[in-house]
Amino acid sequence: IEQPGFEADDLIGSLVERFGSTKNLQITILTGDLDALQLVSGDDITVLTFKKGVSQTITYDERQVVERYGIKPEQLVDYKGLVGDPSDNIPGVPGIGPKTATQLLKEYHSIEKTYANIKKIKSAATVKKLTEHKEQALLSKQLAIIRRDIPCNVSLIDISYTPSYRALIPYLKKLEFFSLIGRLTSTNYKNFKPKKAVMVVGKTVTKKILRSAEIKVAFQWKPILKQLKQIHDIATDSLFDTAIAGWLLDPDKKITEPELFARRWLGRVPKKKVEFLSELYNILTYALHKERLENIFWNIEMPIIPVLADMEQYGITINTPALKKLRLQATKK
């Protein structure tokens, strides 16, 4: 949303004013500008801002504002009118600090009422400062006020936004922001639907399961298949090996431990293995698609897994006469 001639905080304030009275609607303003605290109202309109760096945040409701400043949210513009704010070029009243401003507002509630009761103020120095800079104080308050009257003829549906997290995945992977990928996949990859249903399997599996229509996801299929006999009839187009997919996408980093693999691709180790494999399947299938490696994965890498498992389990036959013949030919040369 944008309106020529108006600042972002004024638009935010006007949207809050428009939707703040909506029944059962809680509004959270995400901003690094503490000026927005003047918009806080009870528990219904809150401000989520940074507490320390960008990793720690704090949500201000009315109680939190009072705890920090000693005054209510709607009094913060009066507070700035007295104290000023150099970052916003608000001069305030020279010599009036946070402590004095808070005391005045607790007693008189606003700048206007403070001046209306100026004869009651005991400190002659404070009276002198206020008297000499009255116009500046009132102007400073006006400068601190976030406007709430900008026409915003929009509905909540008009401004709702559902981001396409799938489009972010290749860039997040390139930048190695794997923890972000892991946090997004559990809720946002549900839109990336596979052609078949998905089944997560463990170390023990039956041939009945292997012959089912679902795509079976495991970390390293070969050790699992070696436990079975007669695996030559297994349909490899329904097997998904996360370890193979990860190696294909990043051949320089072959990881054989499931926990390390999860940390590499998800940025964390999920508590449940089902969650671990499900999230990996979502990430890796999409990555294979984006990197155009689906054909290699499904038509080369996966079909050879049962073959290798069978060879390791039962060995291979050797044509001894043919090998002897080759040896003789090589010796003659």
N, C-alpha and C positions, 0 to 999 in steps of 0.2 A: 504494500500500500504506500502510495506517495501522494503528496499534495504540494504543488509548487508554492514556495514562499513560507512553508511551515517546517519546523524541525521535527525530528523523529519523536522526541519525548512529548511534544504537543499532540502528535497523532496518537501516541500510546495513551496519553491522558484522555483524549476524546473517545477512543475505543473503550477504555475502562468506564467512562461515564455512560457510554451507550449501552454496554452489556452488563454493567455492574449491578443493575437492578433485576437482571434476569433470574427467575426463580431456579434454585438448586444449581446455580452456576458458580463454580469457584474459579477465580482468576489468579494466575501466577505470572508476574512480570519478570522475565529473565533479562537482567541488565547489570552492567558494571558501574552504572551511574547511580549513586545514592540519592540523587535528586528525586528519583522515583519513589522514595519512601513516603513522600507526602501523599501519595495515592493509596497507601495502605489503609484498609478499613476492616477492623475486626479480624476474623479468620477467613473471610470470603475473598478479600483482595490482598494478596501477599507479594513480596518481592524476593526473588531468588537471586543472590549475588555472590561474588567471590569473597571468601574470608581470608584465605592465604594462598597467594599464587593463583593457579587455575585448578588445583587439585582439591581444594577444600572450599565448600560453599556453605552458605547460611541462608535460611529462609526467614524473612522478617514478617511477622504478623504485628498486630497493634501492641501486644505485650512486649515483643522483642524491641520495638522502637522505643517504647517508654523506658525499658531497662537500659538501653544504650544512651538515650539523650535526656531522659527525665521528663520529657514532654510528649504530647500526643502527635501522631503523624501530621494532622492538619496544622499544627503549630510550627512545623519545620520551616515554612516559608517566612514566618515571623522571626524565627531563630536566625535564618540567613540574613534577614533584613537588618538585624542588630549586629551579628558577628561578621557578616560578609563571607565571600568565597572568592579568593583570587583566581582560582582555576576557571571560574565563569565570569570573571570581571565584575563581580558584585562587591561594591566598596564597603557596605555596612556602615556602622558607626565607629569611627576610630576610638580605640581605648576600651570598647565594650567587648569583653571576652566571653567564652562559652559559659563560665560559671555565673557571671552577672546576667547574661541573657536568659539562662535557664531560670534563675531566681525571679526575674521580672515576669516571664511568661507563666510561671507557676502561680504567681500572685495576680497578674492582670490578664492573662490568657492570650493577648494579641498586642501588636504594636500600637494599633489605634487606641485600645483601652489603656495601654501603658501611658500614652500621651494625655489621655483624658484624666488620668489619675496622677499626673506627674508631681503634683504638689504633695502627694502622700509618700513619695520616695524620700527616704531619710538621707541617702548619700548625696551630698551637695555636688561632688565630682561627677557622679553619674547623671544627675539632673543637668549639669552644665554640658556634658557631652551630648546628651539627648537633645537638648534645646538647640545647640549650635548646628546639629546635623539632622534635624527633623525631616527635611525634604529628601535628604540622601537616604535616610532610613526607610521612608515610605517608598521611594523609588527602588531601593534594593529589594524590598519585599515583592514589588511587582515584577522585577526581573527574575526572581526565584520561582514565581508561580508557573506551574505547568498548565497550559491551556487545556480546557476540556470542552470547548464549544466549536471545534472545527467540524464542519459537516462531513459525516462519514456514512454515506448511504450504502452500507454493505451489511450482509447477513453473516452469521457464523459459517454457513455453508460456503459463501463466497470466499472467505479468507482461510478456510481450512486447507491444510496442506499435508499430503501423504507422500513423503519422499521416496524415491526409488533407490533403496539401499543397494540393490543388485548392481546398479551402475557404478557404485562407489568401490565395490570389492576389488576390481583390478588395480585401482589406484592405491587403495589401502595396502594391498599385498605388495605392490611395487615399493612402497615406502616402509614396508615391514611393520605396519600398525596392526599386528595380528590380534592384540587384545580387543581392539575396536571391532574387528571382524567377528570375533567370538561373541561379543555383546550384542551384535546386530542380528546374527543368524537365527537365533532361537525364535524370534518373532517375525522377522521380515523375509526369511527365505521360504516361508510357506507359500508365497506366490510363485515360486519356481518349482512347478510340479513335474515330477518324473513321469515317464510314460507308464511305469508300472508302480505298484505299491512297494514299499520298502520294508525289509525285515532286518533287524540287527541280530547277529548271531554271536555266540561265544565260542569257547574252545571245543565244545562238544556239539556235534551236529549229525543229523541222520540224513540218509539219502532221500528220504521222503521230503524233507525240508528242501534239499538241494534241487529236487525236481519240481518244486512249487513254482508258481508264476511270479511271485514277488522277487524284487531285486534284493539279494542277500548281501548285507554289508558286514565286513569283518576287517580286523587289522591283521594282515598277513594270512591269506587263505591257504598257502601251501602246507604249513604244519597241520592245519585242520584236515585237509584232504588226505594227508598221509596216514591218518588214522583209519581211513575207510578202505575197503577193497573194491575193485572194479569201478574205478572212477572215470573210465574212459567215456561213459555215456552222459557225463554231467554237461548241462548246457551252460557254457561260460558267459553267455550274454545276460545271465541273471545274477552273476557274481560281481561284487564290487570290492576290490582290495584297496583300502585307504593308503596302505604303505606303498603300493605300486604307483598309485595316482600321485602321491606326494613326491616320490622319487622322479617320476616323469616330469612333473612341473618344476622340480628343483633338484636336478641330478647331482649337484655338487654337495648336497647334504643328505646323505642316506642315514636315516634314523631308525633304529630297530626297537627302541623301547617305546611302548604306547604312551607313557606319561610325557616323555620328552617330545614325542611327535605331537601330542595335544598342545603342549606349551609352544611348540614351534608355529603351529597353524592357528591355534585359538588364543594364544597368549595366556592361557591358564590351564589348569587340570581340573575338569569337571569331577564332581564327587561320584556321579553315576556313569558307568561305562556306556550305558545305553545313550545317555545324553552326549557323551564324548563322540561316539560313532555317528550318531544322527547329525550332529553339528558338522563333523568332518565331511560326511557325505554331501551335505548341502554346499559347503565351501568348495570342495574339490570337484564336484560335478560341474559347478558353475565355472570354476577356474579352467577346467579342461575344455569347456565349451568356448570360453573367451580366448584361450590360447590355441584353439583349433587342434587340440590333441586328442579329441574324442575318437577319431578313427584309429589312431595308433593304440590307444588304450584298449578299446573294445575288440579290435580285430587282430592285434598282434600281442600285446602284453597279457591280457586276460586269458586268451585261449591257450597260451603256453604254460600257464600255472599248473593245470592238472597233469600235463605231460611231464613237467619237471618233477612234480610230486610222485607220479607213477615211477619215473626213472629212479628217484632217490629211494623209493620204497622197495622196488623189486629189481633194480639194476637194469642193465641193457644187454642184449645179446651181441656178440662180436663175431663177425665173419672172419674166422682165423685164416682160412686159405687165401682170401682176398688180401688180407693184411700182409701175409707172407709174400704174396706176389708183388705188392707195392714196395715192400722192402727190397726185394731182389732188383726191381726196376730202378729204385733209387740208388742202390749199391753200384749197379752197372754205370749209371750216369756219373 
